Amino acid sequence: MVKKAQKLREPLENRKGTLYFDGVSTRKLTEKFDTPLYVISESRIRENYKRLHEALTCNYEKVRLYYAAKANSNLSVLRILETEGAHLDAVSPGEVFMALKSGFTPERILFTGTSVRTDELKFLAGSNVTVNVDSLSQLDRLLKIAVPNILSVRVNPEIGAGHHSHCITAGKQSKFGLWEKEVLKAYATAKKAGVTRFGIHMHVGSGVLDVEPFVLALQKLLSIAKKVHDKSKIGFEFVNMGGGLGVPYKPEDKELDLTLFSEEVLSLFKSRVDEYNLGKPFFCVEPGRYVVYDASILLTAVNTMKKTPFKKFVGVDAGFNTLIRPTMYGSYHQVLVANKLDSPEKDTYDVVGPICESGDVLAKDRRLPKIQEGDLLAVLNAGAYGFAMSSQYNARPRAAEVLVKKGKYTLVREREELDDLISGQRIAK
Ligand SMILES: *Cc1c(COP(=O)(O)O)cnc(C)c1O
């Protein structure tokens, strides 16, 4: 029995067996720019942003989306989101720097760091971005540098969630955020120091497909906001419920129900804000993954076919230096043979990279068409935490990135060269 070729989701497209992405041939791109190659679809980023924005604004008019830059901080990606009207979540001074370079004004940038150095706080104060403090220590050190106009506090809502233990960022084991008592203290301290405008923030984790953890955590966040409001007599310009919106990676994964998410979260938000007399703050979310994950594929060429008594290995030129998610989180990424989309699945393969570690497996036990050396594989949904987490491990220069849009393409990051491996190094005498 031959399974019918699966249906591809936009901006993926099958043209006579060859994979196209946002209207551009993957074969053409790799002929021009070689592999491994990240291909980013501008159209898809815009669609993802708009879909989420619309789903939220249809239930509440004051909504802000802070794009979490750490998911994919390519300058062109940031620029696209800037033109969509996004705000930006930065977790390091480097991300603030990149956001400013790409055109975000400081007012649209929220810095949420952890274990932040004092010199970094000076940089942030000088940049005029809004700081979301993660500890009383950070707050005290910030207030000594300069009293900001506006300040936010990251709350630990005591409920965490995520697709992997490394990605749960609230709850008892978490290093992030302040617990209720310290939250109250932080706002009182900031008010006393002269801060006049406030926000409040949480982030429960990453890759959350159920609405319930968001609702429970938001309930807690708002109940803390009420206590702060009652005790310190301050209002909030924004309530930020963080990111973590989950996405489907496996074909059988469910999707986060956006309509339900928006309805449940915003009806709770509106009723509590009314009940607690919190005025009319902006409702903010901070999606990273949701905006970019399916807007990028990783193209990698097959160089080695290898059979052992137990396994058939497909050796490709992208490893966990290029895409670490499978190795780091056991994540699943769908793989297509980009030049054989019409061929039936014939065999079971492990797709492995060039890194000298056994963990260097991009895809395990996959049913794929018969693969030969020279074939081109597309690793799907590689846009979030893909290039951003890549490294030069094993002294391999990092991949190039191409932006595609309705049949047009632009190289937006050059492939690194051997010289990039030694940049900044010197041999001790
Ligand atoms: C990582 C992060 C996000 C984004 O998480 P996603 O799962 O990519 O949506 C949002 N806010 C903060 C503070 C983060 O650290």
The ligand as an SDF file (V2000), in Angstrom:
LIG
                    3D

 15 15  0  0  0  0  0  0  0  0999 V2000
   11.2240   32.8760   25.8650 C   0  0  0  0  0  0  0  0  0  0  0  0
   10.3290   33.9040   26.3680 C   0  0  0  0  0  0  0  0  0  0  0  0
    9.1280   34.1860   25.7040 C   0  0  0  0  0  0  0  0  0  0  0  0
    8.6870   33.4800   24.4540 C   0  0  0  0  0  0  0  0  0  0  0  0
    8.4360   32.1370   24.6160 O   0  0  0  0  0  0  0  0  0  0  0  0
    7.7740   31.3400   23.3890 P   0  0  0  0  0  0  0  0  0  0  0  0
    7.5720   29.9750   23.9290 O   0  0  0  0  0  0  0  0  0  0  0  0
    8.7730   31.3580   22.2800 O   0  0  0  0  0  0  0  0  0  0  0  0
    6.5180   32.0110   23.0340 O   0  0  0  0  0  0  0  0  0  0  0  0
    8.3350   35.1970   26.1990 C   0  0  0  0  0  0  0  0  0  0  0  0
    8.6910   35.8780   27.3080 N   0  0  0  0  0  0  0  0  0  0  0  0
    9.8260   35.6450   27.9740 C   0  0  0  0  0  0  0  0  0  0  0  0
   10.1630   36.4520   29.1650 C   0  0  0  0  0  0  0  0  0  0  0  0
   10.6840   34.6320   27.5400 C   0  0  0  0  0  0  0  0  0  0  0  0
   11.8030   34.3940   28.2200 O   0  0  0  0  0  0  0  0  0  0  0  0
  1  2  1  0
  2  3  1  0
  2 14  2  0
  3  4  1  0
  3 10  2  0
  4  5  1  0
  5  6  1  0
  6  7  2  0
  6  8  1  0
  6  9  1  0
 10 11  1  0
 11 12  2  0
 12 13  1  0
 12 14  1  0
 14 15  1  0
M  END
$$$$
